[in-house]
């Protein structure tokens, strides 16, 4: 306990799934947490659960002005910012032949624009705090492996990896004590996984498409809980990882290196 004492963190998409697990872990480790999401009901519920150490802000990560307002609200509430977790995301089924322009643009807005704004405005706020900082960007193993049904999602997550490297080197060369890393989860049992299963079902496909065992995801050791990735976020947010910068951290229990896993 106390690995994040004295730190203030902002977690996008924090009302559910991995964002919720991360917010709870951060609070348990002593951080003040700014939970942001478009899901107002669950976001407020989570903030009440955490208590005085949490602030919920309704926030669409694709909205640049929304980022300015969110950062300002966090600074007003807690006085500084040390950690940004760019977690908000969504996935729409569609390969290169079937993906619609609307779905392509939507996923770009949330995951590419959202991470861009999170790095840009998060970096400025962390700099103004004058303390060590950590930015954690969520990508996916889809960024490094071939996942045809998730064309737009994979493309956006690949861009997140590239942005992370550029921002990390910029901070290093500028002498900022701010590290920037990427986390690439494999299959996690979250509401996003449920949504993807529903999309596949509507298309008449196998709802267990992503399960390497052919059975339900919950029965596969290659599918993790949201908390499995949240624990990695705690490490990357803490000063324990002070020499880890610009790195990509795959967390999938070896799934992506198993031959023929999909």
Buried (B, 14 or more C-beta within 10 A) or exposed (E): EEBBEEBBBBBBBBBBBBBBBBBBBBBBBBBBBBBBBBBEEBBBEBBEEBEEBBBBBBBBBBBBEBBEEBBEBBBEEBEBBBBBBBBBBBBBBBEEEEBEEEBBEBBBBBBBBBBBBBBEBBBEBBBEBEBBBBBBBBBBBBBBBEBEBBBBBBBBBBBBBEBBBEBBEBBBEEEBBBBBBBBBBBBBBBBBBEBBBEBBEEEEEEBBBBBBEEEEBEEBEBBBBBBBBBBBBBBBBBEEBEEBBBBBBBBBBEBBEEEEBB
